[in-house]
């Protein structure tokens, strides 16, 4: 129940932020965007159907396609987003009617990219789907084994081109920048709070370094065993995962035990398990 409520709240927040971004920054500035929002803007331009209604029609059609091809379990996870995103567009359209914080295209592009990237990241992090144009790539992957990334880029390009027919050249260029911004922001949001540093220490005093990390930093350690490439002598390698803030302290600790130790520091995008996504267990 807690997980379901967390997912639902996250989808509501993500949908509201997405709709508010479109209403306050993207639509007044006449910018281009990809995905279902971009296709809804195209439908609105050529048919005068409100963006929220166009989004609802598109989402319902995609939901039916997903139900038929991907199954009822997938449709159930997409059901909330199918109706929430259009509903939030309607709410924000009335709530922020006539509101335009800035007419500067650069600022509108930046904040549109941030808003869309963060809102999509919030929804996707919970395991929910944003619906709409997320579904065709899943269908193509299942039916024809086409990679999702390739088909998503293809659909985004087509949607951008459909808006390019009625937007000025300057807005088209800003729209391309917008897509790049929200893609980068989305990637950052998806791994936010999960990135860590992986430390490997090669030393003749591996046991002392292991004990120091466990006792003084309260971090778990794994011992690896290797062989030197030149002398072919046996090596002990101390491996640990730490946060970015702990790096300086660990380096000082290791060098205090063995100034000649060899350190390898790597960035890890996501860490889960005991001591990170789960509580520590002491024996």
Phi, psi and omega per residue, in radians:
X1 nan -0.751 3.129
X2 -1.075 -0.739 -3.127
X3 -1.129 -0.718 3.133
X4 -1.118 -0.759 3.126
X5 -1.134 -0.705 3.114
X6 -1.084 -0.751 3.128
X7 -1.115 -0.776 -3.114
X8 -1.115 -0.779 3.125
X9 -1.094 -0.737 3.135
X10 -1.097 -0.724 3.125
X11 -1.134 -0.704 3.116
X12 -1.094 -0.829 3.136
X13 -1.085 -0.798 3.136
X14 -1.088 -0.724 3.139
X15 -1.144 -0.724 -3.135
X16 -1.148 -0.768 -3.139
X17 -1.113 -0.722 3.118
X18 -1.078 -0.835 -3.121
X19 -1.139 -0.710 3.133
X20 -1.122 -0.686 3.123
X21 -1.091 -0.792 3.118
X22 -1.110 -0.715 -3.051
X23 -1.256 -0.701 -3.018
X24 -1.570 -0.628 -3.036
X25 -1.952 -0.923 -2.925
X26 -1.286 -0.928 -3.068
X27 -1.145 -0.813 3.125
X28 -1.067 -0.538 -3.117
X29 -1.472 -0.157 3.137
X30 1.207 0.592 -3.111
X31 -1.488 2.829 3.089
X32 -1.677 2.664 3.022
X33 -2.632 2.821 3.137
X34 -1.641 -2.967 3.062
X35 1.220 -2.885 -3.112
X36 -1.118 -0.608 3.112
X37 -1.069 -0.742 3.118
X38 -1.142 -0.703 3.124
X39 -1.185 -0.633 3.092
X40 -1.122 -0.641 3.093
X41 -1.139 -0.659 3.107
X42 -1.149 -0.799 3.117
X43 -1.060 -0.722 3.128
X44 -1.066 -0.710 -3.095
X45 -1.158 -0.738 -3.026
X46 -1.556 -0.309 -3.084
X47 -2.141 -0.189 -3.069
X48 1.141 0.215 3.011
X49 -1.230 2.304 3.121
X50 -0.921 2.556 -3.091
X51 -0.999 -0.713 -3.131
X52 -1.110 -0.728 3.128
X53 -1.195 -0.720 3.098
X54 -1.070 -0.706 3.113
X55 -1.130 -0.706 3.129
X56 -1.117 -0.810 3.128
X57 -1.041 -0.812 3.136
X58 -1.056 -0.807 -3.112
X59 -1.120 -0.705 3.137
X60 -1.143 -0.755 3.105
X61 -1.055 -0.794 3.137
X62 -1.149 -0.610 3.101
X63 -1.112 -0.739 3.119
X64 -1.113 -0.760 3.098
X65 -1.058 -0.771 3.123
X66 -1.110 -0.681 3.128
X67 -1.116 -0.761 -3.089
X68 -1.207 -0.747 -3.003
X69 -1.678 -0.695 -3.044
X70 -1.694 -0.235 3.057
X71 1.818 2.865 -3.060
X72 -1.251 -0.468 3.127
X73 -1.135 -0.743 3.097
X74 -1.138 -0.749 -3.132
X75 -1.051 -0.627 -3.133
X76 -1.128 -0.686 -3.131
X77 -1.276 -0.327 -3.096
X78 -1.745 -0.165 -3.022
X79 -1.029 -0.798 -3.096
X80 -1.081 -0.825 -3.114
X81 -1.129 -0.580 -3.108
X82 -0.984 -0.702 -3.084
X83 -1.775 -0.448 -3.101
X84 -1.216 -0.767 -3.104
X85 -1.073 -0.872 3.080
X86 -1.096 -0.667 3.137
X87 -1.088 -0.743 3.134
X88 -1.191 -0.563 3.066
X89 -1.111 -0.714 3.120
X90 -1.173 -0.765 3.137
X91 -1.082 -0.845 -3.114
X92 -1.185 -0.579 3.103
X93 -1.062 -0.650 3.120
X94 -1.442 -0.646 -3.095
X95 -1.197 -0.706 -3.083
X96 -1.918 0.479 -3.117
X97 -1.041 2.192 3.132
X98 1.426 -0.017 -3.113
X99 -1.526 2.205 3.036
X100 -2.487 1.837 -3.011
X101 -1.156 -0.546 3.138
X102 -2.732 2.600 3.050
X103 -1.807 0.166 3.092
X104 -1.337 2.072 -3.084
X105 -1.113 -0.593 -3.138
X106 -1.139 -0.837 3.127
X107 -1.118 -0.728 3.116
X108 -1.088 -0.689 3.115
X109 -1.129 -0.805 -3.127
X110 -1.089 -0.865 -3.081
X111 -1.279 -0.512 3.033
X112 -1.144 -0.761 3.110
X113 -1.098 -0.755 3.115
X114 -1.111 -0.823 -3.096
X115 -1.113 -0.802 -3.130
X116 -1.160 -0.784 -3.133
X117 -1.079 -0.785 -3.128
X118 -1.175 -0.773 -3.102
X119 -1.116 -0.762 3.104
X120 -1.149 -0.670 3.122
X121 -1.107 -0.704 3.122
X122 -1.047 -0.763 -3.110
X123 -1.219 -0.840 -3.048
X124 -1.197 -0.554 3.122
X125 -1.076 -0.501 -3.134
X126 -1.426 -0.107 -3.108
X127 1.599 0.007 3.117
X128 -1.472 2.878 3.106
X129 -1.854 2.574 3.082
X130 -1.448 -0.076 3.107
X131 1.231 -2.776 3.089
X132 0.999 -2.202 -3.044
X133 -1.355 0.096 2.967
X134 -1.293 -0.398 -3.003
X135 -1.360 -0.781 3.138
X136 -0.925 -0.759 3.089
X137 -1.073 -0.619 3.090
X138 -1.150 -0.688 3.117
X139 -1.137 -0.788 -3.137
X140 -1.132 -0.619 3.105
X141 -1.143 -0.710 -3.113
X142 -1.246 -0.726 -3.048
X143 -1.439 -0.686 -3.000
X144 -2.171 0.097 3.140
X145 1.057 0.494 3.105
X146 -1.401 2.227 -3.140
X147 -0.971 2.425 -3.090
X148 -1.065 -0.752 -3.097
X149 -1.028 -0.737 -3.116
X150 -1.136 -0.819 -3.109
X151 -1.217 -0.585 3.108
X152 -1.130 -0.757 3.095
X153 -1.101 -0.692 -3.141
X154 -1.077 -0.842 -3.134
X155 -1.128 -0.692 3.126
X156 -1.098 -0.728 3.115
X157 -1.100 -0.758 3.134
X158 -1.096 -0.718 -3.137
X159 -1.165 -0.709 3.094
X160 -1.110 -0.710 3.126
X161 -1.148 -0.611 3.131
X162 -1.144 -0.561 3.099
X163 -1.426 -0.435 -3.125
X164 -1.137 -0.327 -3.124
X165 -1.234 -0.327 -3.117
X166 -2.286 0.280 3.104
X167 -2.015 2.586 3.061
X168 -1.103 2.742 -3.095
X169 -1.026 -0.664 -3.128
X170 -1.105 -0.734 3.124
X171 -1.147 -0.591 3.105
X172 -1.111 -0.773 3.135
X173 -1.118 -0.756 3.090
X174 -1.122 -0.591 3.115
X175 -1.112 -0.676 3.092
X176 -1.114 -0.744 3.081
X177 -1.079 -0.698 3.128
X178 -1.034 -0.797 3.135
X179 -1.081 -0.720 3.107
X180 -1.100 -0.724 -3.117
X181 -1.122 -0.873 -3.074
X182 -1.238 -0.429 3.044
X183 -1.164 -0.770 3.128
X184 -1.160 -0.787 -3.134
X185 -1.093 -0.749 3.116
X186 -1.008 -0.779 3.134
X187 -1.077 -0.704 -3.141
X188 -1.191 -0.716 -3.127
X189 -1.135 -0.658 -3.100
X190 -1.107 -0.511 -3.133
X191 -1.906 0.133 -3.107
X192 -1.079 2.282 3.108
X193 1.426 -0.099 -3.105
X194 -1.884 -0.287 -3.084
X195 -1.285 2.466 -3.122
X196 -2.481 3.107 3.082
X197 -1.959 2.357 3.058
X198 -1.757 2.191 -3.104
X199 -1.988 2.249 3.006
X200 -2.094 2.268 -3.118
X201 -2.127 2.149 3.066
X202 -1.867 2.095 -3.022
X203 -2.730 2.707 3.027
X204 -1.319 -0.214 -3.132
X205 -2.015 0.799 -3.062
X206 -1.062 -0.679 -3.110
X207 -1.119 -0.740 -3.137
X208 -1.162 -0.673 3.117
X209 -1.175 -0.725 3.096
X210 -1.010 -0.861 -3.125
X211 -1.096 -0.689 -3.129
X212 -1.118 -0.736 3.137
X213 -1.146 -0.747 -3.118
X214 -1.167 -0.803 -3.013
X215 -1.422 -0.703 -3.038
X216 -1.631 -0.430 -3.120
X217 -1.958 -0.166 3.132
X218 0.996 0.733 3.107
X219 -2.038 2.536 3.091
X220 -1.252 2.672 -3.093
X221 -2.381 2.484 3.034
X222 -2.106 2.325 3.132
X223 -1.668 2.187 3.070
X224 -1.938 2.722 -3.096
X225 -2.242 2.276 -3.107
X226 -2.425 -2.928 -3.109
X227 -2.425 2.327 3.108
X228 -1.113 2.405 -3.083
X229 -1.266 -0.538 -3.073
X230 -1.586 -0.972 -3.108
X231 -1.491 -0.257 -3.113
X232 1.015 0.575 3.086
X233 -1.637 2.699 -3.100
X234 -1.233 2.443 -3.116
X235 -2.212 2.505 2.991
X236 -1.849 2.323 -3.096
X237 -2.085 2.196 3.112
X238 -1.661 2.115 3.137
X239 -2.037 2.379 3.112
X240 -2.604 2.712 3.084
X241 -1.960 2.230 -3.107
X242 -2.353 2.923 3.037
X243 -1.428 2.861 -3.130
X244 -1.039 -0.636 -3.096
X245 -1.201 -0.388 -3.092
X246 -1.529 -0.098 -3.038
X247 -1.047 -0.881 -3.091
X248 -1.046 -0.740 3.141
X249 -1.127 -0.710 -3.136
X250 -1.178 -0.726 3.123
X251 -1.037 -0.780 3.119
X252 -1.103 -0.691 -3.132
X253 -1.126 -0.807 -3.126
X254 -1.119 -0.784 -3.113
X255 -1.218 -0.435 3.066
X256 -1.237 -0.495 3.098
X257 -1.466 -0.791 -3.116
X258 -2.526 1.717 -3.130
X259 -1.057 -0.379 -3.088
X260 -1.705 0.166 -3.118
X261 -1.141 2.682 -3.122
X262 -1.854 2.072 -3.090
X263 -1.886 2.398 3.011
X264 -2.118 2.150 -3.086
X265 -2.079 2.129 -3.116
X266 -2.207 2.562 3.076
X267 -1.523 2.297 3.134
X268 -1.999 2.228 -3.041
X269 -1.257 -0.618 -3.104
X270 -2.584 2.430 3.096
X271 -2.328 2.297 3.073
X272 -2.426 2.695 -3.133
X273 2.222 -3.018 -3.080
X274 -1.024 2.247 -3.133
X275 1.664 -0.202 -3.137
X276 -2.230 -1.388 3.083
X277 -1.407 -0.213 3.082
X278 -2.160 2.738 3.128
X279 -1.186 2.753 3.126
X280 -1.293 2.646 3.094
X281 -2.226 2.067 -3.101
X282 -1.785 2.521 3.104
X283 -2.139 nan nan
